[in-house]
């Protein structure tokens, strides 16, 4: 596949740069939307700014960035207000309210685009959905690095790339200067307000930046990639780390990887199979979704594989603890050893053979001729397990009010999950 990856500076540099900048700025802001459980609000704004863009053009008669930004900002704020009104008066959950608002607003925008007045300009549904990366061609691009570093190169940078770079700079400054306030507002807005931070004001500023990022990205990459980038990099990073600063850095790295790999894959993957290239924004969206899926499966802390292994380790430890406890209780009754057949009847839900093998390897029990007994180390460990279990039983009876004959199973779960005795 590497053999079919071709990169032409004139044809590919600015489109890939624009797509990557859009992915990074949306991914950066998406972290705070995700933490505030408002990831769908980014989706709603990404859809809802469309009528604002069209109306702004019809009123101003120009596609200047300032006019587009004002229209999108007004539409974004209207979306936030409408969602709150639908939640309050419609008595529906936030997700349903967002879905109603953004679907209606997006339909309104598409309807306006299809009208005769909008048909006379270069603003159509395909542009909104997929962007126009192919128009960012650099005619007369230099063939070496020295040519790229000349001042004339800056004059050749397309307006879309400069707007996206400015938007990324603004979002970066906003995040760095207000990181503490944003972090506090994201995790506990009520406490942030009580400490004198304007949580609602920060939320409003964040929504304005999201709307601005959406506007800056629409013309180049379209709404599909914008909506994906507001969610996917942050979601991937959230699965990989539990610290906000690390999450932001990881999300930026994921966004960069999504932009570069997705753009190159749009040409390389179809060419490998002898087909024409596909839409770059769609390819990057698929890469973003693939990274989320990979993180879901292979995250070191929250991945499916990790959870399965963790449950297996817990099940193995529980089975070993139950084996030691059974041998300890038998010793209290004068039986210092038990046959494997009897253990199977006492612990029918556990893998006795596996538990015995693990306990033997740990030096906790010894087995001779089908009979199992505790070692000196095993007796100490078994006594601690039984004592912890009985402490939980007493706690459940004396403090929680459980009936004495209903405490064995809850005490067993507590002893294994907590690993400690109750603090009374």
C-alpha positions in Angstrom: 0.0 0.0 0.0 2.9 2.3 0.7 3.8 2.1 -3.0 0.6 3.8 -4.0 0.8 6.7 -1.6 1.8 9.8 -3.6 2.0 13.3 -2.2 2.0 16.3 -4.5 2.8 19.6 -2.8 0.6 21.6 -5.2 -2.4 19.3 -5.1 -2.2 17.9 -1.5 -0.4 20.2 0.9 -3.1 22.8 1.5 -6.1 20.4 1.4 -4.4 18.1 4.0 -3.4 21.1 6.0 -6.9 22.5 6.0 -8.4 19.2 7.0 -5.9 18.7 9.8 -6.4 22.2 11.2 -10.2 21.7 11.1 -9.8 18.3 12.9 -7.5 19.8 15.6 -9.6 22.9 16.4 -12.8 20.9 16.6 -11.1 18.1 18.6 -9.7 20.6 21.0 -13.1 22.2 21.8 -14.8 18.9 21.8 -13.1 17.9 25.0 -15.1 20.3 27.0 -18.3 19.4 25.3 -17.7 15.8 26.1 -16.9 16.4 29.8 -20.1 18.5 30.1 -22.1 15.7 28.6 -23.0 18.0 25.7 -21.2 16.2 22.9 -24.5 16.2 21.0 -24.7 19.9 21.5 -21.7 20.2 19.2 -23.5 18.0 16.7 -26.6 20.2 17.1 -24.6 23.4 16.5 -22.8 21.8 13.6 -26.1 21.2 11.9 -27.9 24.3 13.1 -25.4 26.9 11.9 -26.4 26.1 8.3 -29.5 28.3 8.2 -27.4 31.1 9.9 -24.9 30.8 7.1 -27.5 31.0 4.3 -29.4 33.9 6.0 -26.2 35.8 6.6 -25.3 35.6 2.9 -28.8 36.6 1.8 -28.7 39.6 4.1 -25.1 40.7 3.5 -24.8 39.6 -0.1 -21.3 38.3 0.5 -19.5 35.2 1.8 -17.0 37.2 3.8 -15.7 35.4 7.0 -17.1 38.1 9.2 -20.7 37.9 7.8 -20.6 34.1 7.9 -19.3 34.1 11.5 -22.0 36.5 12.7 -24.7 34.4 11.0 -23.4 31.1 12.5 -22.9 32.6 15.9 -26.5 33.9 16.0 -27.7 30.4 14.8 -25.6 28.7 17.4 -26.9 30.8 20.2 -30.4 30.3 18.9 -29.8 26.6 19.0 -28.7 26.6 22.6 -31.7 28.7 23.6 -34.2 26.6 21.6 -32.8 23.4 23.2 -33.3 24.9 26.7 -36.9 25.9 25.8 -37.8 22.5 24.4 -36.3 20.8 27.5 -38.2 23.1 29.8 -41.6 23.4 28.1 -41.6 20.1 26.2 -40.5 18.1 29.2 -38.2 15.9 27.2 -34.6 14.7 28.0 -31.7 16.8 26.7 -30.7 14.4 24.0 -34.3 14.4 22.5 -34.4 18.2 22.7 -31.1 18.6 20.8 -32.2 16.0 18.2 -35.5 17.9 17.6 -33.8 21.3 17.3 -30.8 20.4 15.1 -32.9 18.3 12.7 -35.4 21.1 12.2 -32.6 23.7 11.8 -30.6 21.6 9.4 -33.7 20.9 7.3 -34.4 24.7 7.3 -30.9 25.4 6.1 -31.1 22.8 3.3 -34.4 24.2 2.2 -33.0 27.7 2.1 -30.0 26.5 0.0 -32.3 24.9 -2.5 -34.3 28.1 -3.1 -33.6 30.1 -6.2 -31.9 32.9 -4.3 -29.3 30.6 -2.9 -28.8 28.7 -6.2 -27.1 31.7 -7.7 -24.1 31.4 -5.4 -21.5 28.8 -4.7 -23.3 27.4 -1.7 -25.0 24.0 -2.1 -25.8 20.9 -0.1 -22.7 19.0 -1.4 -20.4 21.8 -0.3 -22.0 21.9 3.2 -21.8 18.1 3.6 -18.5 17.3 2.0 -16.6 20.5 1.8 -14.4 21.7 -1.1 -10.9 20.5 -0.3 -10.2 19.9 -3.9 -10.4 23.6 -4.6 -7.4 24.3 -2.4 -4.9 23.7 -5.2 -1.5 25.5 -5.0 -0.6 26.5 -8.6 3.1 27.1 -9.1 4.1 25.2 -5.9 7.9 25.0 -5.4 9.6 21.7 -5.8 12.0 21.9 -2.8 12.1 22.9 0.8 13.8 26.3 0.1 10.8 27.3 -2.0 8.4 26.4 0.8 10.2 28.7 3.2 10.1 31.8 1.1 7.8 34.7 1.9 5.9 34.2 -1.4 4.6 30.9 0.0 2.5 32.8 2.6 0.8 34.8 -0.1 -0.2 31.5 -1.8 -1.9 30.1 1.3 -5.7 29.8 0.7 -8.0 31.9 2.8 -9.6 28.8 4.3 -6.3 27.6 5.7 -5.5 31.0 7.2 -9.0 31.2 8.8 -8.6 27.7 10.2 -5.2 28.5 11.6 -6.5 31.7 13.2 -9.4 29.7 14.7 -7.0 27.2 16.1 -4.9 29.9 17.6 -8.0 31.5 19.2 -9.1 28.1 20.6 -5.7 27.4 21.9 -5.4 30.7 23.7 -8.9 30.3 25.1 -8.0 26.8 26.5 -4.7 27.8 27.9 -5.8 31.0 29.6 -9.1 29.6 31.0 -8.0 26.0 31.6 -8.6 26.1 35.4 -12.0 27.7 35.0 -13.0 25.4 32.1 -11.9 22.3 34.1 -13.9 23.3 37.1 -17.0 24.2 35.1 -16.8 21.0 33.2 -16.7 18.7 36.2 -18.8 20.8 38.7 -20.5 23.9 37.3 -22.4 24.5 40.5 -19.2 24.6 42.6 -17.5 26.8 39.9 -20.4 29.3 40.2 -20.1 29.3 44.0 -16.4 30.1 43.7 -17.1 33.2 41.6 -16.5 31.6 38.2 -19.1 32.5 35.5 -19.8 28.9 34.5 -22.7 29.9 32.2 -20.6 32.6 30.7 -17.8 30.1 30.0 -20.4 27.8 28.5 -21.7 30.5 26.2 -18.1 31.4 25.1 -17.4 27.8 24.4 -20.6 27.5 22.3 -19.5 30.7 20.3 -16.1 29.1 19.7 -17.7 25.9 18.6 -20.0 27.9 16.2 -16.9 29.8 14.9 -14.9 26.6 14.4 -17.9 25.1 12.5 -18.1 28.1 10.2 -14.3 28.1 9.6 -14.5 24.4 8.8 -17.6 24.2 6.7 -16.3 25.6 3.4 -13.1 23.4 3.5 -14.2 20.0 5.0 -18.0 20.1 5.3 -20.3 19.3 8.2 -19.7 15.5 8.3 -16.1 15.9 9.3 -16.8 18.8 11.7 -19.4 16.8 13.6 -17.1 13.8 13.8 -14.2 15.8 15.0 -16.2 17.5 17.8 -16.7 14.0 19.3 -14.3 11.4 18.1 -10.8 12.7 19.1 -12.1 13.6 22.6 -13.9 10.3 23.0 -10.8 8.4 22.0 -8.6 10.4 24.4 -11.1 10.0 27.2 -10.8 6.2 26.9 -7.0 6.4 27.0 -6.5 8.7 30.0 -8.3 10.0 33.1 -6.5 13.4 33.3 -7.8 16.4 31.5 -4.5 17.9 30.5 -3.4 14.5 29.1 -6.8 14.1 27.4 -6.4 17.4 25.6 -3.0 16.5 24.3 -4.0 13.0 23.2 -7.1 14.4 21.5 -4.9 16.8 19.5 -2.6 14.0 18.5 -5.6 11.9 17.5 -7.0 14.8 15.4 -3.6 15.2 13.6 -3.4 11.5 12.9 -7.0 11.5 11.7 -6.3 14.4 9.3 -3.0 13.1 7.9 -3.9 9.4 7.7 -7.4 9.9 6.5 -6.3 12.3 3.8 -3.6 10.0 2.5 -5.9 6.9 2.8 -8.5 8.6 0.6 -6.2 8.1 -2.3 -3.9 5.2 -1.3 -6.6 2.7 -0.2 -8.8 2.9 -3.3 -5.7 2.9 -5.5 -4.4 -0.3 -3.9 -7.6 -2.0 -5.1 -7.4 -0.3 -8.5 -10.1 2.2 -7.9 -10.4 6.0 -7.9 -9.9 8.1 -4.8 -12.7 8.7 -2.4 -13.9 11.9 -0.6 -11.1 13.0 1.8 -13.5 14.2 4.5 -15.4 10.9 4.5 -12.1 9.0 4.7 -11.0 11.0 7.7 -14.3 10.5 9.4 -13.9 6.7 9.0 -10.4 6.9 10.4 -11.7 8.9 13.4 -14.4 6.3 14.0 -11.9 3.5 13.6 -9.7 5.0 16.3 -12.6 5.3 18.7 -13.4 1.6 18.0 -9.8 0.7 18.6 -9.7 2.6 21.9 -12.9 0.9 23.0 -11.4 -2.5 22.4 -7.8 -1.9 23.5 -7.8 0.9 26.0 -5.3 0.0 28.8 -7.8 1.2 31.5 -11.3 1.1 30.0 -11.0 -1.2 27.0 -13.1 -4.3 26.4 -10.0 -6.5 26.5 -8.8 -5.0 29.8 -12.3 -5.4 31.4 -12.5 -9.0 30.3 -9.0 -9.7 31.7 -9.9 -7.8 34.9 -13.0 -9.9 35.4 -11.1 -13.1 34.8 -8.5 -12.1 37.4 -11.2 -11.2 39.9 -13.0 -14.5 39.2 -9.8 -16.4 39.7 -9.0 -14.6 43.0 -12.5 -15.2 44.3 -12.3 -18.9 43.5 -9.0 -19.1 45.3 -10.3 -17.2 48.3 -13.3 -19.5 48.5 -11.1 -22.5 48.4 -9.0 -21.2 51.2 -12.0 -20.3 53.2 -13.6 -23.7 52.8 -10.4 -25.4 53.9 -10.2 -23.1 56.9 -13.7 -23.8 58.0 -13.1 -27.5 57.6 -10.0 -27.2 59.9 -12.2 -25.5 62.5 -14.4 -28.6 62.5 -11.4 -30.9 63.0 -10.7 -31.7 59.3 -7.3 -30.5 58.3 -7.7 -31.8 54.7 -10.5 -32.3 52.2 -10.8 -34.4 49.1 -11.2 -32.7 45.8 -14.6 -34.4 45.3 -15.9 -32.9 48.5 -14.6 -29.5 47.5 -16.5 -29.8 44.2 -19.7 -30.4 46.1 -19.0 -27.5 48.5 -18.2 -25.0 45.8 -20.2 -26.0 42.8 -20.0 -22.7 41.0 -16.2 -22.4 41.0 -13.5 -24.0 39.0 -12.0 -26.0 41.8 -9.2 -27.6 39.7 -8.0 -24.2 38.5 -8.3 -22.7 42.0 -6.3 -25.6 43.5 -3.6 -25.3 40.8 -3.3 -21.5 41.4 -3.1 -22.0 45.2 -0.5 -24.7 44.8 1.7 -22.4 42.7 1.3 -19.7 45.3 2.3 -22.0 48.1 -1.0 -21.7 49.8 -2.1 -25.4 49.6 -0.6 -28.8 48.9 -2.3 -31.7 47.2 -1.4 -35.4 47.7 -3.4 -38.3 46.3 -6.5 -36.2 45.6 -6.5 -34.6 49.1 -5.9 -30.9 49.6 -4.7 -29.2 52.8 -3.5 -25.8 53.7 0.2 -24.9 54.1 1.4 -22.7 56.9 1.2 -19.7 54.6 -2.2 -20.8 53.4 -3.5 -21.0 57.0 -2.6 -17.4 57.6 -4.2 -16.2 54.4 -7.3 -18.3 54.9 -7.7 -17.0 58.5 -7.6 -13.4 57.2 -10.2 -14.2 54.5 -12.6 -15.8 56.9 -12.1 -13.1 59.5 -12.9 -10.4 56.9 -16.0 -12.3 55.8 -17.3 -12.6 59.4 -16.6 -8.9 60.1 -18.8 -8.0 57.2 -21.5 -10.3 58.4 -21.5 -8.7 61.8 -21.5 -5.3 60.2 -24.5 -6.1 58.0 -26.4 -7.5 61.0 -25.5 -4.9 63.6 -25.2 -1.8 61.5 -27.3 -2.4 58.3 -30.1 -4.3 59.9 -29.9 -7.5 57.8 -31.3 -10.7 59.1 -28.6 -13.1 60.2 -29.6 -15.7 57.7 -29.4 -13.2 54.8 -25.9 -11.9 55.2 -23.6 -14.6 53.8 -23.8 -13.8 50.1 -23.7 -10.0 50.5 -20.7 -10.4 52.9 -18.9 -12.6 50.4 -19.3 -9.9 47.7 -18.1 -7.2 50.0 -15.1 -9.1 51.2 -13.9 -9.7 47.6 -14.7 -6.3 46.1 -13.5 -4.2 49.0 -10.6 -6.3 50.3 -11.0 -4.7 53.7 -13.0 -5.1 56.8 -15.8 -2.7 57.6 -15.0 0.6 59.4 -17.4 1.0 62.2 
